[in-house]
Amino acid sequence: MFEVEKIRGEFPILGREVYGKPLVYLDNAATAQKPRTVIDTVARLYREENANIHRGVHFLSERCTAFYEDARKTVAEALGTPDVGEVVFTAGATASINTVAWAWGGKFVGEGDNVVVSEMEHHSNIVPWQMLCERVGAELRVLRFDDEGALKMEELDGLLDGRTKMVAITQASNTLGTMPNLKPIVEKAHAVGAVVLVDGCQGFVHSEVNVRELGCDFYAFSSHKLYGPNGVGVLYGRRELLEAMPPFLGGGDMVRKVTFEKTTYADLPLKFEAGTANYIDAIGLAEAIKFLRTLDRQGVLAHEKALLEYATEELGKVEGLRIYGTTEDKCSIVSFNVEGVHNFDLGSVLDRSGVAIRTGAHCADPVMAHYGVQGMARASFALYNTAEEVDTFVAAVKKAIRMLK
């Protein structure tokens, strides 16, 4: 049996109240809450161990360096790569994608080439590629989705050709919850000589991930969606690609030797980690991964799926409510609107009931344009949410509709 109450006890914030009501936190796709072990680890490091990494020979520096590089090993194992040099710590998935767009794209994408993204991407996996295409004179092509939220795979072949350099695709839509079958996308991209970047921000949380089995060339995710600290993320890249890329940022720690005549760069992965790394939070990310390893992974995924199905069923009974993204294989995200009710107003009323959801465009303007709406309400479920919280959420939605209509 999945012991959700035991798990909830590991997350201190879930015990608090909001406006005198027990907190029902359903904004996990934006940022997840942190377990006690992550909070305690970060606090202990600042309290007892803090010192800058890599360049110090004193006790604390050497300890923090060891913790940091051990964290890299933990992330590499979680991603399924035996090569720790393929794991770069960044400020988050946005920074990871921008690193590839500027460093790899700036070298390997030119005028007349094209980059393919999907219509359901987060802005972080659209805007960097737009900027690249504008800089070099390349074309941005879009793989559309249907009204159920499934990618129109039959259109992919028409978008790919010998000038396609990159296919950037989400593992799970942050708005629709859609989890595309990435294997054929990767295979088709590779068949025309393109490389593939996967945005794993939601996918890494809600599915099993092995980058070697998936065959992607780059993979990006953020710690804060994986129950880890904010302000740190990961870029995985195949070694041969990372070695062929110039650095994105210049500064300390990413160099081997600096002279005014020429600078030589450090080996991977430090080549892409300019300046003082966010080493404390990277170690905290590793602690979050270790925490997740103590849980029954399949039990977690089954629990999240059950919450999604229950919430979808109950919301489906509400008159005038439309759910966006109805594919069978989706992660625990449900976005919706109620006819005649603005999503901001709905979210504000739910807040007064202690229910935290997200409202607005969710950094996915093209998704909003697809459905002809300005925004959506979004509830996203995590491993610590319960069926009782779903009941509270749905009851609050019904109450809000009565108040606002």
The 8 nearest C-alpha neighbors of each residue, nearest first, counted from 0:
[[1, 2, 298, 3, 295, 302, 299, 301],
 [2, 0, 3, 298, 302, 299, 295, 4],
 [3, 1, 5, 4, 0, 6, 7, 298],
 [2, 4, 6, 5, 1, 383, 7, 385],
 [5, 3, 7, 6, 2, 8, 383, 385],
 [4, 6, 8, 3, 2, 7, 9, 383],
 [5, 7, 3, 8, 4, 9, 383, 2],
 [8, 6, 4, 383, 9, 5, 10, 3],
 [7, 9, 5, 6, 10, 4, 11, 13],
 [8, 10, 34, 7, 6, 35, 11, 5],
 [11, 9, 34, 7, 8, 12, 35, 13],
 [12, 10, 13, 14, 9, 35, 8, 34],
 [11, 13, 14, 15, 10, 32, 33, 22],
 [14, 12, 11, 15, 10, 22, 7, 24],
 [15, 13, 12, 11, 16, 22, 21, 10],
 [14, 16, 13, 12, 22, 21, 17, 11],
 [15, 17, 21, 20, 22, 19, 18, 14],
 [16, 18, 353, 20, 19, 22, 21, 15],
 [19, 17, 20, 351, 353, 16, 352, 350],
 [18, 20, 17, 16, 21, 353, 352, 351],
 [19, 21, 16, 17, 353, 18, 22, 352],
 [22, 20, 16, 353, 17, 15, 23, 19],
 [21, 23, 353, 16, 17, 24, 15, 20],
 [24, 22, 354, 353, 388, 355, 25, 21],
 [23, 25, 355, 26, 22, 354, 356, 27],
 [26, 24, 379, 356, 378, 355, 27, 380],
 [27, 25, 356, 379, 28, 29, 357, 24],
 [26, 28, 31, 30, 29, 379, 25, 380],
 [27, 29, 30, 379, 26, 224, 173, 31],
 [30, 28, 27, 26, 224, 31, 357, 173],
 [31, 29, 224, 27, 223, 28, 26, 32],
 [30, 32, 27, 224, 226, 223, 225, 33],
 [33, 31, 226, 30, 34, 10, 27, 12],
 [32, 34, 226, 227, 10, 37, 35, 31],
 [35, 33, 10, 9, 36, 37, 38, 32],
 [34, 36, 38, 37, 9, 10, 39, 33],
 [35, 37, 39, 34, 38, 40, 286, 290],
 [38, 36, 40, 35, 39, 283, 34, 286],
 [37, 39, 35, 41, 40, 36, 42, 34],
 [40, 38, 42, 36, 37, 41, 35, 43],
 [39, 41, 37, 43, 42, 38, 36, 44],
 [42, 40, 44, 38, 43, 39, 283, 37],
 [41, 43, 39, 45, 40, 44, 46, 38],
 [44, 42, 46, 40, 45, 41, 47, 39],
 [45, 43, 48, 41, 47, 46, 42, 49],
 [46, 44, 49, 42, 43, 47, 48, 41],
 [45, 47, 43, 44, 42, 48, 49, 41],
 [48, 46, 44, 43, 45, 49, 42, 59],
 [49, 47, 44, 59, 45, 46, 50, 63],
 [48, 50, 45, 44, 47, 59, 63, 51],
 [51, 49, 60, 59, 52, 63, 48, 55],
 [52, 50, 60, 49, 55, 53, 275, 63],
 [51, 53, 64, 60, 54, 63, 50, 55],
 [54, 52, 64, 55, 51, 60, 61, 252],
 [55, 53, 52, 56, 51, 60, 252, 61],
 [54, 56, 60, 57, 53, 52, 61, 51],
 [55, 57, 61, 60, 58, 54, 53, 59],
 [56, 58, 60, 55, 59, 61, 62, 50],
 [57, 59, 61, 60, 62, 56, 55, 63],
 [60, 58, 62, 61, 50, 48, 57, 63],
 [61, 59, 50, 55, 63, 52, 62, 57],
 [60, 62, 64, 58, 59, 63, 65, 57],
 [61, 63, 59, 65, 64, 60, 58, 66],
 [64, 62, 66, 60, 65, 61, 52, 67],
 [63, 65, 52, 61, 67, 62, 66, 53],
 [64, 66, 62, 68, 63, 67, 69, 61],
 [65, 67, 63, 69, 64, 68, 70, 62],
 [68, 66, 70, 64, 69, 65, 282, 278],
 [67, 69, 71, 70, 65, 66, 64, 72],
 [68, 70, 72, 66, 71, 67, 65, 73],
 [71, 69, 73, 285, 67, 68, 282, 72],
 [70, 72, 68, 74, 69, 73, 75, 83],
 [73, 71, 75, 69, 70, 74, 83, 76],
 [72, 74, 70, 76, 71, 75, 285, 77],
 [73, 75, 77, 71, 76, 72, 78, 70],
 [76, 74, 72, 78, 80, 77, 73, 83],
 [75, 77, 79, 73, 74, 78, 80, 72],
 [76, 78, 74, 75, 79, 73, 288, 208],
 [79, 77, 75, 209, 76, 80, 210, 208],
 [78, 80, 209, 76, 77, 210, 75, 211],
 [79, 81, 75, 82, 78, 76, 211, 210],
 [80, 82, 83, 75, 79, 76, 72, 85],
 [81, 83, 84, 80, 85, 75, 86, 238],
 [84, 82, 85, 86, 75, 72, 81, 71],
 [85, 83, 268, 267, 82, 86, 238, 87],
 [84, 86, 83, 236, 235, 238, 82, 237],
 [87, 85, 235, 84, 83, 234, 75, 268],
 [86, 88, 234, 268, 233, 235, 89, 85],
 [89, 87, 233, 232, 234, 86, 272, 231],
 [88, 90, 232, 91, 233, 231, 95, 94],
 [89, 91, 231, 230, 232, 94, 88, 92],
 [232, 92, 90, 221, 231, 94, 89, 93],
 [91, 93, 220, 95, 221, 219, 94, 232],
 [94, 92, 96, 95, 91, 123, 97, 90],
 [93, 95, 97, 91, 92, 96, 90, 98],
 [94, 96, 92, 234, 98, 93, 97, 219],
 [97, 95, 99, 93, 98, 94, 92, 100],
 [96, 98, 100, 94, 99, 95, 127, 101],
 [99, 97, 95, 96, 101, 100, 102, 247],
 [98, 100, 103, 96, 102, 97, 101, 104],
 [99, 101, 104, 97, 98, 103, 102, 127],
 [102, 100, 105, 104, 98, 99, 97, 103],
 [101, 103, 247, 99, 105, 245, 104, 244],
 [104, 102, 99, 244, 106, 105, 100, 101],
 [105, 103, 100, 108, 107, 101, 106, 102],
 [104, 106, 101, 102, 103, 107, 108, 100],
 [107, 105, 104, 103, 108, 102, 244, 245],
 [106, 108, 104, 105, 103, 109, 164, 102],
 [109, 107, 104, 105, 106, 112, 164, 110],
 [110, 108, 135, 112, 137, 111, 107, 136],
 [109, 111, 136, 137, 135, 112, 108, 132],
 [110, 112, 137, 109, 136, 113, 138, 162],
 [113, 111, 162, 137, 110, 109, 163, 108],
 [114, 112, 138, 163, 137, 139, 162, 164],
 [113, 115, 165, 139, 163, 164, 166, 140],
 [116, 114, 140, 166, 141, 139, 165, 167],
 [117, 115, 167, 141, 168, 166, 142, 140],
 [118, 116, 142, 141, 119, 120, 143, 168],
 [117, 119, 143, 120, 142, 141, 365, 144],
 [120, 118, 117, 366, 172, 121, 365, 363],
 [121, 119, 118, 117, 124, 169, 122, 125],
 [120, 122, 363, 123, 124, 362, 119, 125],
 [121, 123, 125, 124, 362, 126, 363, 120],
 [124, 122, 121, 93, 125, 126, 127, 96],
 [123, 125, 122, 121, 120, 126, 127, 96],
 [126, 124, 122, 128, 123, 127, 129, 120],
 [125, 127, 129, 128, 122, 123, 130, 124],
 [128, 126, 130, 129, 97, 125, 100, 131],
 [129, 127, 131, 130, 126, 125, 132, 100],
 [130, 128, 126, 132, 131, 127, 133, 125],
 [129, 131, 127, 133, 128, 132, 126, 134],
 [130, 132, 128, 134, 129, 133, 127, 135],
 [133, 131, 137, 129, 136, 135, 134, 130],
 [132, 134, 130, 131, 136, 135, 129, 137],
 [135, 133, 131, 132, 136, 130, 137, 129],
 [134, 136, 109, 110, 132, 137, 133, 131],
 [135, 137, 110, 132, 133, 134, 111, 109],
 [136, 138, 132, 112, 110, 111, 113, 135],
 [139, 137, 113, 132, 114, 140, 112, 136],
 [138, 140, 114, 113, 115, 129, 132, 141],
 [141, 139, 115, 114, 138, 116, 158, 113],
 [140, 142, 116, 117, 115, 118, 143, 139],
 [143, 141, 117, 118, 116, 155, 151, 154],
 [142, 144, 118, 151, 150, 117, 141, 145],
 [143, 145, 150, 151, 149, 148, 118, 146],
 [146, 144, 148, 147, 149, 150, 151, 143],
 [145, 147, 148, 144, 324, 149, 370, 323],
 [148, 146, 325, 324, 145, 149, 326, 323],
 [147, 149, 324, 145, 146, 144, 326, 177],
 [150, 148, 144, 145, 147, 326, 151, 177],
 [149, 151, 144, 152, 143, 145, 148, 179],
 [152, 150, 144, 153, 154, 143, 149, 145],
 [151, 153, 154, 155, 150, 142, 156, 184],
 [152, 154, 151, 155, 156, 157, 150, 142],
 [155, 153, 152, 157, 151, 156, 158, 142],
 [154, 156, 158, 152, 157, 153, 142, 159],
 [155, 157, 159, 158, 154, 153, 187, 160],
 [158, 156, 155, 154, 159, 160, 153, 142],
 [157, 159, 155, 156, 160, 140, 154, 115],
 [160, 158, 156, 157, 163, 155, 191, 188],
 [161, 159, 162, 163, 191, 158, 157, 156],
 [160, 162, 191, 163, 192, 159, 164, 193],
 [161, 163, 112, 160, 113, 164, 111, 159],
 [164, 162, 113, 160, 161, 193, 114, 159],
 [163, 165, 193, 114, 162, 113, 194, 108],
 [166, 164, 114, 194, 193, 195, 163, 167],
 [165, 167, 115, 195, 116, 114, 194, 168],
 [168, 166, 196, 116, 195, 197, 165, 115],
 [169, 167, 197, 116, 198, 117, 166, 196],
 [170, 168, 198, 171, 197, 120, 172, 199],
 [169, 171, 202, 199, 178, 198, 197, 179],
 [172, 170, 178, 202, 169, 177, 201, 176],
 [173, 171, 176, 177, 174, 175, 169, 119],
 [172, 174, 176, 175, 171, 201, 28, 121],
 [175, 173, 172, 176, 334, 361, 332, 363],
 [176, 174, 324, 177, 172, 323, 173, 334],
 [175, 177, 172, 329, 330, 332, 174, 171],
 [178, 176, 329, 172, 175, 171, 179, 148],
 [177, 179, 171, 329, 170, 328, 176, 172],
 [180, 178, 181, 177, 170, 171, 150, 149],
 [179, 181, 182, 178, 183, 184, 170, 150],
 [180, 182, 184, 179, 183, 185, 170, 213],
 [181, 183, 185, 184, 180, 186, 213, 214],
 [184, 182, 186, 185, 181, 187, 180, 188],
 [185, 183, 181, 187, 182, 186, 188, 180],
 [184, 186, 188, 182, 183, 187, 181, 189],
 [185, 187, 183, 189, 184, 188, 190, 182],
 [188, 186, 190, 184, 189, 185, 183, 191],
 [189, 187, 193, 185, 190, 186, 191, 184],
 [188, 190, 192, 193, 186, 191, 187, 185],
 [189, 191, 187, 188, 192, 186, 193, 185],
 [192, 190, 189, 161, 188, 193, 160, 187],
 [191, 193, 189, 190, 188, 194, 161, 164],
 [194, 192, 164, 188, 189, 165, 163, 191],
 [193, 195, 165, 216, 189, 164, 166, 188],
 [196, 194, 166, 216, 215, 165, 167, 217],
 [195, 197, 217, 167, 218, 216, 166, 215],
 [198, 196, 218, 168, 169, 199, 167, 217],
 [197, 199, 169, 219, 200, 170, 218, 168],
 [198, 200, 202, 220, 203, 170, 219, 201],
 [199, 201, 220, 202, 221, 198, 203, 224],
 [202, 200, 204, 171, 199, 203, 205, 173],
 [201, 203, 199, 170, 171, 205, 204, 206],
 [202, 204, 199, 201, 205, 206, 200, 208],
 [205, 203, 202, 201, 225, 206, 224, 200],
 [204, 206, 202, 203, 330, 201, 300, 207],
 [207, 205, 202, 203, 204, 208, 300, 330],
 [206, 208, 203, 209, 205, 202, 204, 296],
 [209, 207, 78, 203, 206, 210, 79, 77],
 [208, 210, 79, 78, 212, 211, 213, 207],
 [209, 211, 213, 212, 79, 214, 78, 215],
 [210, 212, 214, 213, 209, 79, 80, 215],
 [213, 211, 214, 209, 210, 79, 215, 208],
 [214, 212, 210, 211, 215, 209, 182, 181],
 [213, 215, 211, 212, 210, 216, 185, 182],
 [216, 214, 195, 213, 217, 210, 196, 185],
 [215, 217, 195, 237, 236, 194, 196, 214],
 [218, 216, 236, 196, 235, 215, 197, 195],
 [219, 217, 197, 235, 196, 234, 198, 199],
 [220, 218, 234, 92, 198, 199, 233, 95],
 [219, 221, 200, 92, 199, 233, 232, 198],
 [222, 220, 232, 91, 92, 223, 200, 224],
 [221, 223, 227, 225, 232, 224, 284, 231],
 [224, 222, 229, 227, 228, 225, 30, 226],
 [223, 225, 30, 31, 222, 226, 221, 28],
 [224, 226, 222, 223, 227, 204, 31, 287],
 [227, 225, 33, 31, 223, 32, 224, 287],
 [226, 228, 284, 223, 222, 287, 225, 33],
 [229, 227, 223, 280, 222, 283, 284, 230],
 [228, 230, 223, 231, 222, 227, 280, 221],
 [231, 229, 90, 91, 228, 232, 280, 223],
 [230, 232, 90, 91, 89, 229, 222, 281],
 [91, 233, 231, 221, 89, 222, 90, 92],
 [234, 232, 88, 89, 220, 87, 219, 235],
 [233, 235, 219, 87, 95, 218, 86, 236],
 [234, 236, 86, 218, 217, 85, 87, 219],
 [237, 235, 217, 85, 216, 241, 238, 234],
 [236, 238, 240, 216, 239, 85, 241, 217],
 [237, 239, 241, 240, 85, 242, 236, 84],
 [238, 240, 242, 241, 237, 243, 236, 244],
 [241, 239, 243, 242, 238, 237, 244, 236],
 [242, 240, 238, 244, 243, 239, 236, 237],
 [241, 243, 239, 240, 244, 238, 267, 245],
 [242, 244, 240, 241, 239, 245, 103, 238],
 [245, 243, 103, 241, 242, 102, 240, 246],
 [244, 246, 102, 247, 243, 103, 242, 106],
 [247, 245, 271, 248, 270, 102, 244, 249],
 [246, 248, 102, 98, 245, 271, 101, 249],
 [249, 247, 246, 273, 250, 271, 272, 253],
 [250, 248, 273, 247, 246, 253, 251, 274],
 [251, 249, 273, 274, 253, 252, 248, 254],
 [250, 252, 274, 273, 253, 254, 249, 275],
 [251, 253, 254, 273, 274, 269, 250, 272],
 [254, 252, 270, 273, 269, 265, 251, 272],
 [255, 253, 264, 265, 252, 256, 263, 251],
 [254, 256, 265, 264, 263, 257, 253, 262],
 [257, 255, 263, 262, 254, 258, 264, 265],
 [258, 256, 262, 261, 263, 259, 255, 254],
 [259, 257, 260, 261, 262, 256, 263, 255],
 [260, 258, 261, 257, 262, 256, 263, 254],
 [259, 261, 258, 262, 257, 263, 256, 264],
 [262, 260, 258, 259, 257, 263, 256, 264],
 [263, 261, 257, 256, 258, 264, 254, 260],
 [264, 262, 256, 255, 254, 257, 261, 265],
 [265, 263, 254, 255, 253, 270, 262, 266],
 [266, 264, 254, 255, 270, 253, 269, 267],
 [265, 267, 270, 269, 268, 264, 255, 253],
 [268, 266, 269, 84, 270, 265, 85, 242],
 [267, 269, 84, 270, 87, 271, 266, 85],
 [270, 268, 272, 267, 253, 271, 265, 266],
 [269, 271, 253, 265, 267, 268, 266, 272],
 [272, 270, 269, 246, 273, 268, 253, 247],
 [273, 271, 269, 270, 253, 274, 276, 88],
 [274, 272, 253, 250, 251, 252, 249, 248],
 [275, 273, 251, 250, 252, 276, 272, 253],
 [274, 276, 277, 273, 51, 251, 252, 52],
 [275, 277, 278, 274, 272, 273, 88, 52],
 [278, 276, 279, 280, 281, 275, 231, 90],
 [277, 279, 281, 276, 280, 67, 282, 52],
 [280, 278, 282, 281, 277, 41, 283, 44],
 [279, 281, 283, 282, 278, 228, 277, 284],
 [282, 280, 278, 284, 283, 279, 277, 231],
 [281, 283, 285, 280, 70, 279, 284, 67],
 [282, 284, 280, 286, 281, 285, 37, 41],
 [285, 283, 227, 281, 287, 286, 282, 222],
 [284, 286, 70, 288, 282, 283, 287, 73],
 [285, 287, 283, 289, 284, 288, 37, 290],
 [288, 286, 290, 284, 227, 285, 289, 226],
 [289, 287, 285, 291, 290, 286, 292, 284],
 [288, 290, 286, 292, 287, 291, 285, 293],
 [291, 289, 287, 288, 292, 293, 286, 294],
 [290, 292, 288, 293, 294, 289, 287, 296],
 [291, 293, 289, 290, 294, 288, 296, 295],
 [292, 294, 291, 290, 289, 295, 296, 288],
 [295, 293, 292, 291, 296, 290, 299, 298],
 [294, 296, 298, 297, 299, 293, 292, 1],
 [297, 295, 299, 298, 294, 300, 292, 291],
 [296, 298, 300, 299, 295, 301, 302, 294],
 [297, 299, 295, 301, 296, 300, 302, 1],
 [300, 298, 302, 296, 297, 301, 382, 295],
 [299, 301, 297, 303, 302, 298, 304, 296],
 [302, 300, 304, 298, 299, 303, 297, 305],
 [303, 301, 299, 305, 300, 304, 298, 306],
 [304, 302, 306, 300, 305, 301, 331, 382],
 [303, 305, 301, 307, 302, 306, 300, 331],
 [304, 306, 302, 308, 303, 307, 309, 301],
 [307, 305, 303, 309, 304, 308, 310, 386],
 [308, 306, 304, 331, 310, 305, 309, 311],
 [307, 309, 311, 305, 306, 310, 312, 304],
 [308, 310, 312, 306, 311, 307, 305, 313],
 [311, 309, 313, 307, 312, 308, 314, 306],
 [312, 310, 308, 314, 309, 313, 315, 307],
 [311, 313, 315, 309, 310, 314, 308, 316],
 [314, 312, 310, 315, 316, 311, 309, 393],
 [315, 313, 311, 316, 317, 312, 310, 393],
 [314, 316, 312, 313, 317, 311, 320, 321],
 [315, 317, 314, 313, 318, 312, 320, 311],
 [318, 316, 314, 315, 320, 319, 313, 397],
 [317, 319, 320, 316, 315, 337, 338, 321],
 [318, 320, 338, 337, 317, 321, 336, 339],
 [319, 321, 337, 318, 317, 336, 338, 322],
 [322, 320, 335, 336, 337, 323, 319, 315],
 [321, 323, 335, 334, 324, 320, 336, 333],
 [324, 322, 334, 335, 175, 325, 321, 147],
 [323, 325, 175, 148, 147, 326, 322, 176],
 [326, 324, 147, 323, 148, 327, 322, 175],
 [327, 325, 328, 147, 324, 148, 329, 149],
 [326, 328, 329, 325, 177, 324, 178, 149],
 [327, 329, 326, 178, 177, 330, 179, 176],
 [330, 328, 177, 176, 178, 327, 326, 331],
 [329, 331, 176, 332, 205, 177, 178, 171],
 [330, 332, 307, 380, 379, 303, 304, 176],
 [333, 331, 379, 176, 330, 378, 380, 334],
 [332, 334, 378, 377, 379, 335, 175, 331],
 [335, 333, 377, 376, 323, 322, 375, 174],
 [334, 336, 322, 376, 321, 375, 323, 377],
 [335, 337, 321, 375, 320, 376, 342, 338],
 [338, 336, 320, 340, 319, 339, 321, 335],
 [337, 339, 319, 340, 320, 336, 321, 341],
 [338, 340, 337, 341, 404, 319, 403, 336],
 [341, 339, 337, 338, 342, 403, 404, 345],
 [342, 340, 344, 343, 345, 339, 337, 336],
 [341, 343, 345, 376, 344, 375, 358, 346],
 [344, 342, 346, 345, 341, 358, 347, 359],
 [345, 343, 347, 341, 346, 342, 348, 340],
 [344, 346, 342, 348, 343, 347, 399, 349],
 [345, 347, 349, 343, 344, 348, 350, 342],
 [346, 348, 350, 344, 349, 345, 343, 351],
 [347, 349, 345, 350, 351, 346, 399, 344],
 [350, 348, 346, 352, 354, 351, 347, 395],
 [349, 351, 354, 353, 347, 352, 348, 355],
 [350, 352, 348, 353, 349, 18, 347, 354],
 [351, 353, 349, 350, 354, 20, 395, 348],
 [352, 354, 22, 350, 17, 20, 351, 23],
 [355, 353, 23, 350, 349, 352, 24, 22],
 [356, 354, 24, 25, 350, 26, 23, 353],
 [355, 357, 26, 25, 378, 377, 346, 354],
 [358, 356, 377, 26, 376, 378, 355, 359],
 [359, 357, 376, 375, 343, 342, 377, 346],
 [358, 360, 374, 375, 361, 376, 343, 342],
 [359, 361, 374, 362, 363, 364, 375, 367],
 [362, 360, 363, 359, 174, 358, 173, 364],
 [363, 361, 122, 360, 121, 364, 123, 359],
 [362, 364, 121, 361, 366, 365, 360, 122],
 [363, 365, 367, 366, 360, 362, 368, 361],
 [366, 364, 368, 367, 363, 369, 118, 119],
 [367, 365, 369, 368, 364, 363, 119, 118],
 [366, 368, 364, 372, 365, 369, 370, 371],
 [369, 367, 371, 365, 366, 370, 364, 372],
 [368, 370, 366, 367, 371, 365, 372, 146],
 [371, 369, 368, 367, 372, 366, 146, 323],
 [370, 372, 368, 369, 367, 373, 366, 374],
 [373, 371, 367, 374, 370, 368, 375, 369],
 [374, 372, 367, 360, 371, 359, 375, 368],
 [373, 375, 359, 360, 372, 367, 342, 358],
 [376, 374, 359, 336, 335, 358, 342, 334],
 [375, 377, 358, 342, 335, 334, 357, 336],
 [378, 376, 334, 357, 333, 356, 358, 375],
 [377, 379, 25, 356, 333, 332, 26, 334],
 [378, 380, 332, 25, 27, 26, 28, 331],
 [381, 379, 331, 25, 384, 27, 332, 303],
 [380, 382, 383, 384, 27, 303, 379, 331],
 [381, 383, 384, 299, 303, 302, 380, 3],
 [384, 382, 7, 381, 3, 6, 385, 4],
 [385, 383, 381, 382, 380, 388, 386, 3],
 [386, 384, 388, 387, 389, 383, 306, 3],
 [385, 387, 389, 388, 306, 390, 384, 309],
 [388, 386, 390, 385, 389, 391, 384, 392],
 [389, 387, 391, 385, 390, 386, 392, 23],
 [388, 390, 386, 392, 387, 391, 310, 393],
 [389, 391, 387, 393, 388, 392, 394, 386],
 [392, 390, 388, 394, 389, 393, 395, 387],
 [391, 393, 389, 395, 390, 394, 388, 396],
 [394, 392, 396, 390, 395, 391, 389, 397],
 [393, 395, 397, 391, 396, 392, 390, 398],
 [394, 396, 398, 392, 393, 397, 349, 399],
 [397, 395, 393, 399, 398, 394, 400, 392],
 [396, 398, 400, 394, 395, 399, 393, 401],
 [399, 397, 395, 401, 396, 400, 394, 402],
 [400, 398, 402, 396, 401, 397, 348, 403],
 [399, 401, 397, 403, 402, 398, 404, 396],
 [400, 402, 398, 399, 403, 404, 397, 396],
 [401, 403, 399, 400, 404, 398, 348, 397],
 [404, 402, 400, 401, 399, 340, 344, 345],
 [403, 401, 400, 402, 340, 339, 399, 338]]
